[in-house]
Amino acid sequence: MVGLDRFEGTMFHSAQWDHDHDLTGERVAVLGTGASAIQFVPAIAPRTASLTVFQRSAPYVLAKPDRAYRERAKTAFARVPGLLRLSREGNYFSNELRSLGFNTEPRLLFAHKARYRKHLRNTVPDPVLREKLTPPTPWAASGS
């Protein structure tokens, strides 16, 4: 990589994360917007003094639907045999449909495309930046 030999500071690849290095108050640069960056950038951003992400090409990013189960749901899972398993299977099959859309049936991605556009609109108010963050290629290889 050109120029990294002139870099002064701690440097590591996300696959060999240096958990002993505290990023609190640090100026951090991330090279790339791949699957790893999509996962760790939001987690480290609040701790850094500044965070700059260098992107070659924009990826499709959806809001992560993680949330804690509400107490009502936990109570229902405890009382109704199989309900937690049913909930987990629902998540599994939703993701499998997305995989099927990527691999064989692009029409199944319509809901995910709408979620992507809404997430980008809601999180990036600047239209010029939104355009830069919009992938130039269709979501699925078939051009859908």
N, C-alpha and C positions, 0 to 999 in steps of 0.2 A: 504494500500500500504506500503510495507516494505521500511523503510528508510526515508519516507517523514516527519516523526516526528523530524528528525535531520536537516531538511532543514531550513535555515535561509533566509528569504526574502519573498517577496509578492508571493502568490500562489492563483490561481483561475482557475476554469473550464471555458472552452470556452463558455459554455452555460450561464455562469454568469460572462461575461466579465467585468473586472474592468476598465471602461473607464476613471476613474480618475487617474489611474496609468500610468505614462509616461514611455514607454519602450526605449526611446532614450538613447543610450549609455549603456544600460543594457546587462548583460549576461543572455540570455533567454534559457530555456530548454522547449521543447514541448514533452509531452508523447503521442505518437500515430500519425498515419498518415491517419486517417479517413477523412470523407467528410469535417468536420469543419477545420481540420488542412490544408487540401488541399486548402481551401479558405483563411484562415488568415495568414498562414506562409509566402507566397510571399508578402503579404501586410505589415507585420511587419519587415521582414528581413532587408530592407535598413536602418531602424532606430536603430537596435540593434548593440551593440559592437560585440557580437557573438551570434549565434543561433545554438543550437544543437537539433536535432529531434531524439527521441528514437522510433524505429520502431520494432514492433513485427512481422508483416508480411507486405510485400510490396503491395500497392494498384496499380491498373491501373490508370494512370494519363494522361490526354490529355491536350494539350495547350488550354487555354481558348480563344475562338475566339472573345472576346469582343474588340470592337474598336469603335471609334466615327464615326458617319456618315460623309462622305465627303460632302463638300458644294454642289457638283453636285447632290448627292443623295437627300439632303435636298430640293433643288430646285425642283427636279423631284417629290418628295413626295408632295410638296405644289401645284404643277401644275396638277398632274395626280390623279384624285380621285381614291381611293382604292389601290394605289400602296404601301403605307406604310403598310396597312393591309395585302396585299399580301406578302410583305417581312416578316412580323411577322408570318404569317401562314406558310411560308416556313421554318422558324426556328422551329416552333412548330412541324411540321410534320417530320422534320429531327430528332428531339429528340424523337418523338413517334416511329419512325422506330427503333431507338436504343433501346427503351424500349421493343418493340416487339421482337427484337433480343435477349435481355436478358431473356425474359420470355417464348417465344414460338418458335422462329425461329432463332437459332444462326447463320445461314449462312448470315443473314443481317448485322452481325458485322464485315465483312471482311474489310470494309473501315476504321472502327474505330480501328481495330487491326493494320492496316498499319500505321495509324496516330500515334498510341501509340508508335510503334517501332521507327518511324522517330523522334518523339518528344524526346524519351529517348536517341537516338543516338546523336541528335543535342544539348542536354542540359547536358549530362553527358559524358565527354570525357574519363574518366577512365573506362576501361572494367571490372575491378574487382568490382567497385562500381555499374556499370550498372547491373552486374549480381545480386548483392545484392538487387537492386531496381526492379528486374523483379519478378513479382508474381509467386509463384510456382504452382498455380492452373490455369486451363483454364479460359478464360474470362467468358464464359457462363457455367452454371451448367451442361449442356449436354456433356461437354468435347470437344467442338469445338475449 
